[in-house]
Amino acid sequence: MCLPIPNKRLNITVDPYEKKTPMKLYELKAIADRLNDFSYVSRARRIEDNTVELVFDKHESYFFNMTRGHSFVYKAPSQRPLQGYNAPFDTLLHSYFAASRLLEATVPGNDRILRIKVAPKSSYKDKTVTLQLEFTGKNTNAILLDERGIVIEALRHIDSESSFRVVRPGVELLPIPQRSQRADMESAPTSQTHIGADPVSALNIDALLEERYRTVQTKRLEEMKKQKLLQVEKKIKKLQKELEKLPSEEKLEEEAQIQQMYGNLILANLYRINPYDTELKTYDFDGNEITLKLPKNVKVNRYSDHFFNLAKRTKNKAKNIHIERENLQSKKAFYENIRYAIEQAKSPYELELLVPKRGKSQRKKERLKEGELFWIEDYKVMVGRNAKENQALLKAAKSNDIWMHTRDIPGSHVIIKTDKQNLPDSVLQAAAKLCVDFSTDQPGNYLVDYTKRKFVKIQEGSHVEYDKYSTLPVLKEGVEIRV
């Protein structure tokens, strides 16, 4: 269980996961004061569905989680998003705020609203744009406004059927109804939010927000691990059940012999069988009485062929059952490697790489018949779970796709789909980590070789020779992926 972490410096207990606890007004005012220390906004983007990152003066990153009913602010090192966001809100946020000059950050009145006003780099005139971050319970939102208070775009649109306060592009944004005096009093600083007689200030708000980040990460990592492990355990149990259902070679051989005997018995007693008979009572070749159920919808003169064909198929299954067993065992080992990697993961980013949200693959409307499909920064990454799938992925890959494999150990082949000459280093690093995580559950230092598919020559099965390759070192266990 993750307990709230006390901030000894501020004498404040931070627990952003406490249900329905809104951002405090005094915190927002301290954050606004702190942001006014900066001169410009270097980067503005959405890194998660409900989280906006603003980077000030190139190095200071603040994150605004705008989840309805559970919004908060934290400070952390800049992190590359797992996927790209290209909605109109994201495009305009980047266009107006990236490399913009920061004019002011304010908290108007007693509303839990943070306004960040900038002069966009691309504007020819003295144009200003405001990002209004509303930490107001179920109506939490991030809204881009022009100088007149007209909505340019918003994280969430709200129509007139849902609220009197419409939030749509081109519509004037109405003020939030004034809060009650009691609510204002609840937002005021208490004795616990003082250092001596001073309220939380811009000088120490960073410490609070950084501690909040650590608390959020710890709690979120714990919850995500439980969720991801549950998903993987279901797949492992399903494969285990399929393995247990597989008959043994000996049992299949016995079935084939019995079916062969049935065919011979029918041939020997064919003259006794009438077209309307459903069974045949006779004696086997050892003189024991036996009753055979006759197949339906089969002509009498084809009864023996029916059992001979069954015997042939059963013999072939007995001959190849080890292939099916090895296939299931290798898939099970693949997910056991994922389970181990989840247990060792140090950040939510790593967990999302290992077990991505189901919605991502559904949004892409794409499924793989053989292999697992992942998305890293909108790049399609395919991973083989066994030798058969590795071979299938190699055959399906195009010449300029990137192929990856962990050096000197058998395991998953990774294919990154791309038509570009150069991939971002972050994509290569993340894919290399997947390659190692899916190939072994042993911690250590590994080397991952990668090259274009056209430089990979298939030898036998999924064994390959490759040339013109590069190598990435990967330390399995305990490395947080950051940019």
N, C-alpha and C positions, 0 to 999 in steps of 0.2 A: 504493500500500500504506500502510495506517495503522499507524504505529509507536507503541509505548507512549510516553506523555508523562511525562518525569521531573518529579517534584515537588521543586524545589530547596529549598523551605522545609522539607519533611519528610525529604528524601533517600530517598524511596520511589518505585519505579517502579510505576505503576498500569496494569495490563492486564487488565480484567475479562473480556475475550474469550478469554483463555487457557483452553484446554479443561480441564475437570474441575479447576479450581482453586477450592477451597471458600473461603467467607468465613473469615477468620482470627479466632481467638478473641479476640485482643487488640483487633482492630478492633471487634468486637461490644461488648466491655466499654467501649471509648472512646465508642461510639455511645450506649450506655445512660447513661453519665455525662453526655453532652451532652443527651440528652433530659430528664434529670432537672432541667435548668435551666429547663424550661418549666412552666407552670401548668395548661394545659388543651389539649385537642385540638379545633380548630375544625372540621375536616372530615376525613372518612374515606371513601374510595371506591376502587374499582378503575378504573384508567384504561386498562389493557390486559388481555389475557387472563390474564397472570400477574403483573401489577404493581399493588401497592396504594400509594396515596398517603395520607399522613397530614400534615395541616397543623397545626402547633403555634402557639399564641398568634397566630392569624390570618395570620401572614406567613411562617413558616418551614416549607417543604415538604420532606419526606423521602420517598423512593420505595424500595419494597422489591420487587425483582424476584425472584419465587419460582419461577423456571423450574427444573425438575428437572435436577440435575447442573450447573447454571450459575446459581446464585443470588447476588445481590449487592445492595448498598445504595448509593444515590446521592442527592445533594442538588441541587435545581434549582428554578427558578420554577414555580409552579403552572400546570398545563396542563389545559385542558378535554379530556376524553376524546372521541375521534371517535365513539364509540357508547356508549349507555347499557348498564349491566349491572344486571340485575334478578333474578339468582338469589337464593335464600334467604340465601346468605352475604353478598351485597351489601346486601340489605335490612337484615339484622341488624347488619352492620358499621356502616352509617349510623345505625341506630336507637340503638345503644349508644355509639358513639364520637363522633358529631357533637355538638359543644358539651359534651363530657364533661370532668370534672375529672381531670387526670392525677395519679395517686397515686404511681406509681413505675415505673421501667424497670430491669429486672435481667437479668443473664446467670447462670442457675443453674449452679453447679459448673463443670465443664470441657466442657460440651456447647455446641455452636454453636447456641444457642437464645436469642432475644431475647424477653423477656416485657414487655408494656406493659399495666399495670394501671390501670383508670380507674373512676371513679364516674359512671355514666350520668346525664345530665341528667333523663331521664324517670323515674328510679327514685324511689319514694316512701320507701323505707327505705334503710339504708346498704348498698345492693347494690353489688357490684363485678363487673366483667367483665375478663377478661384476653385480650389478643390474643397468642397464642404463635406467633412466627415461627421456623420450624425450617429452618436452612440446613444440611441434612444429606444432601447428595448426591441420590440418586434418591428419597429419602423427603421431600424438601423440601415444606413445607406451611405454610399459614397457618390457625390454628385459634382459634376463639372458645371460651373456657372460663368456667364459672361459678365461684363461690367454692369449691365442692367438687372442682373438677377434672373436672367432667362436660362433655363436648363439647356446646356449643350449636349450632355449625355449623362447617364447614370449607371451605376452597377446594377440597380434593380429599377425597373419601370413600375409605376403605380398608376392605375387608371382611376377614373371617377367612380367606378362601381366598387372599388376597394376602399377608397378614402376620399375625403373632401380635398385633401392635399395631393394634387396630381403631380407626378414626377415623370415627365416625358419631354423629349427634345422639343424646343420651341415654345415651351409653356413657362410662364412666370412662376417661380417657386414661392409659394406662400410661406409665411413664417410658421414655426411650430407654436401651438398654443402654449401660453405661459404656464409654467409649472406652479404648483401650490407652494405656499410659504413653508409648509412642512417638508416638502421635497427639497426646497432650497436649504433648509436647516440641516437635512440629512447629508447634503453634499458638502457642507462646510467642514473645514479641518477640525479635528478633535485634538485632545491633548496627546493622543498617541501618534499623531502625525507631525509632531513638533520635534525639533532638536533644540532642547531648551525652550525658548519662547518663539523660535522662528518656524514658520510653516515650511512644507516641502518646497524647495527652490529649484531654479534651473540648474544650479550647481550640483545638486545631488539627485535629481530626477533620473539621470542616466543609470545610477547604481540601482535604483528601484526597477527600471525597465529591463536592465540586463539580468537582474535576479529573477524577474518575471519570466524572461526567456528560458532560463535554466529550469525553472519550475514547470513551465509549459512543456518544454522538451521532454523532461523526465516523465511527466504524467502522460503525455501524448505517446511517447515511445512505449510505455508500459501497456497502454490501451491498444495501440496498433499491433504490438506483438501478439497479444491475446487473440485479436481478430484474425491476423494473418496466419498464426499457427493453427487456428481452428479450421481455416480454409484448406491449408495444406494437409492437416491430419485427415480431413474427409477424403481427400484424393488418395492418401496412403492407405487408408482403411478400405476404400473401394477397390484398389488394385490388389490388396491382400486377399479380399474376398474372391476376386476373380482368379487369383492364384490357387486358392484353396478349392475352387470349383473344378479346376483342371483335372481331368482323370490321369491316372498313371499310364505309362506305356504298356505295362503288363495287363492292366484292366482292358485297355483298348484292344490288345492282341486277343484276349479271351473273347471279347464281343465280336471281333471279326471272325473268329473260328466258329462261334455259335451261328452267326448269320450265314456263313458258308455252308454249315451243316443244314440249316433250314432250306437253303436253296436246293441242296442235293436231295433232301427228303421230299420236297415238292416235286422235283423231277421224277422221283421214284413212285410217287403216288398221284401223278397228274391225272391219270385216267379215272380216279375216284372223285375228283373235285368238280362240282357243278357250278355254273355261273352265279347262282344266288347264295352259295355257301359263304359263311363269314369266318369259319374256322375248320381246321383239319385235325381229326383225331387219328393218330397212328402210333407207330413204334419207331424209336430211334435205332441207330445201327448197332446199339448194344442190347436191344430188346426191351428197353424201358418205354412205358407208355408216355406219350407226349401229345400236347394240344397246341397247335400253331394258329395264331390269329392271322387271317389272310388280309393283305393290304386292300384298302378301299380304292375305288376308281382306277383299278388296274385290271386288264384283261387276264383271263385265266392262264393263257399261254405265256404271259409275261411275269407270272408270280415268281418263278425261279430267278429270272433276270433281276427282279426288284431286290431280292436278298443278296444275290451275287454283287450287285452294284453297291449295296450298303456295306458289304464286307470289304470291298475294294476301297471305298472312301474311309472306312474305319482304319484299315491298314495304313493308308497314307497319313491319316491323322496321327496314328501311333508313331509313324516314322518322323513326323515333323513337329510333334507336340513340344519337343525341347526348344524349338525356335520360338513358339508362342510363349513358353514359360520364361525363356531368357528375355524376350521382349517386355513382358510384364515386370520381371525382376529389375530390368534396367530402368524402366519408367519409375518404379517404386524407389530405386536408389537415387534417381534424379530428384524426386520430391523429398527424400530424406536429406539430401544435400541442401535443398532449399530450407528445410526445417532447421538444420544446424546453422545455416547462414542467418536466418531470422533471429535465432536465439543469440547470436553474436553481434547483431546489428547495433550500431551506436547512434543512429539518427533516423528520423522518419523518412528522409530521402532514400536511404539504403533500403528500407522496408518497401517503399513504393516501387523501387526498381525490381525487387525480388518478386513481389506479389502486387501488380498494379491493380488499381480499381477496375472493377468489371466494366464500368461505364466508358472507359477510354477505348477499349477494343470495340465496344458496341457503337460508339460514336463514329469510329472509323468503318463500321459495317464490314468487318473483315475477320475471317476465321481461317486458321490453318488446319488442313487435314492431317498433316504430319508435322509435329514440332510445336513449340510454344511461341506465342507472339507477344512482343513487348514494344513499347514506344518510349524512346528517350529523346526528349526535346523535339518531338514530331518526326524523328527518324524511326523507321520500321526496323525492328531487330528480331531476327528469328533464331531460335535455339533448338538444336536437336536433342531429344531425350535419350536416344540410343543409336546404335550403329545404322540401323535401317533409316531412321529419320535424318541422321547426319548425311547419309548418301542422297536421300531425296532432296534435301536442302541444297546440296552441292550441285545437283543436276538442274535444279530450278533457278539457281542464282544467275544473274547476268554478269557479263565480263567485268564491269566496273564496280560491282558490289564489293564490299569489304568482307573478307573471310578472316576468322579468328580461331585460334586453338591454343590451349595451354601446352607449353612445350614439355615433352618427355613423359607425359602421363595421358592415358586414355580418358576421353571425356567428351563433353559436348562441343560441337562445332557451332560457331556463331556467325551469322550472316547479317551485315548491315546493308540495307537497301539504299542505294544512292546513285545519282547520276553526276554528282559533283566531284571535282578534282580533290578538294580538301574538306575533310570533316572537322568540326570543332574538336579540340582536344578533350573537352569535357565529355563528349559523346564516346570517343574512343576509350577514355579511362573508365567510364561507367560500363560500357560493353565488355571491356576486359575483366572488370570485377565480376560481372555476371558469368563470364566464361569460366573463371576459377571457382566461383561459388557453386556452379552447377556441375562441376567436374570432380570435386573432392570435398570431403568434410574435415580434412586434416589442416590445421593452421600451419602457416609457414610463408616463406617467400617463394613466389612463383613468377615465371616469365611467360608472357602471352605474345605469340607471334601473330602478325596480321599482314595481309597483302591483298591486292585486288584478286578477284576470283579468277581472272584470266591467267594468273600466274600459278594457279593450283591445278595439279594434274592428279586425277583419280587413278589409283593403282588397283586395289582389290577391295571391294566393298566400300568402306568409308576411309580406307587408308589412302594417304595422299603424299605427294611430293610437292614442294612449293619453293618459289624463288622470289627475289626482289622484295624481301619482307623487312618489316621493322619490328621492334620488340618493346613491350611495355612491362615494367616490373609491377607486380601486385602483391601487397602484403595482406594475406587473408587474416581477418579478425582484427577489429579495433581501429579501423581507419575510417574517419568521417570524410565523405566526399564533399569538398568545398571548392569554390572558384575564387 
